[in-house]
C-alpha cells in the first residue's frame, strides 16, 4: 500500500501571454505645462508664466541639477 503518491512534474511552459491585449494602451506622457509653480513652506503657491524671467531662470537651474544627478 502506497501512502504517498507522487504527481508528475509538469514541465515549465512558455510564460503567460494574454491573448486579448486590446484593453492596454501605450503610455502617453502628460502634455508639458508651460507654467512654473512655486510652493512655499506656509502652504501658499505661486504660478509664473513660462515667459517670466524668473521662470526661465528656475527652469534652467532645474535642468542643470537634473543633468548632474544622472
C-alpha positions in Angstrom: 0.0 0.0 0.0 1.4 3.4 -1.0 0.8 6.2 1.5 2.1 9.0 -0.7 1.6 9.3 -4.4 3.9 11.5 -6.4 2.5 13.6 -9.1 4.3 14.0 -12.3 6.0 17.3 -12.5 4.7 19.4 -15.4 7.5 20.9 -17.5 7.7 24.6 -17.5 5.8 26.1 -20.4 6.2 29.4 -22.1 5.4 32.4 -20.0 1.8 33.5 -19.9 1.0 35.9 -22.8 -2.5 37.4 -22.7 -4.4 36.7 -25.9 -6.6 39.8 -25.7 -4.5 42.8 -25.0 -6.7 45.2 -26.8 -7.6 46.9 -23.4 -4.0 48.0 -22.9 -2.9 51.4 -24.2 0.5 52.8 -24.7 1.6 55.2 -22.0 1.4 58.8 -23.1 3.2 61.4 -21.1 1.1 64.3 -20.0 1.4 67.5 -22.1 4.1 69.8 -20.8 2.8 72.6 -18.5 4.4 75.9 -19.6 3.8 77.4 -16.2 6.2 77.2 -13.3 4.6 76.6 -9.9 6.4 77.6 -6.7 5.4 76.2 -3.4 6.3 77.7 -0.1 6.7 76.4 3.5 3.5 78.1 4.7 1.4 76.3 2.1 1.0 79.1 -0.4 1.6 78.6 -4.1 2.6 81.0 -6.9 2.3 80.3 -10.6 4.6 82.1 -13.0 4.1 82.3 -16.8 6.6 80.4 -18.9 7.9 83.6 -20.3 8.5 85.2 -16.9 12.3 85.8 -16.4 12.3 84.1 -13.0 10.5 81.1 -14.5 13.1 80.8 -17.3 15.9 81.0 -14.7 14.3 78.4 -12.4 13.8 76.0 -15.3 17.5 76.4 -16.3 18.7 75.7 -12.8 16.4 72.7 -12.5 17.7 71.3 -15.8 21.3 71.7 -14.7 20.6 69.9 -11.4 18.7 67.1 -13.1 21.5 66.6 -15.6 24.1 66.4 -12.8 22.0 63.8 -10.9 22.0 61.4 -13.8 
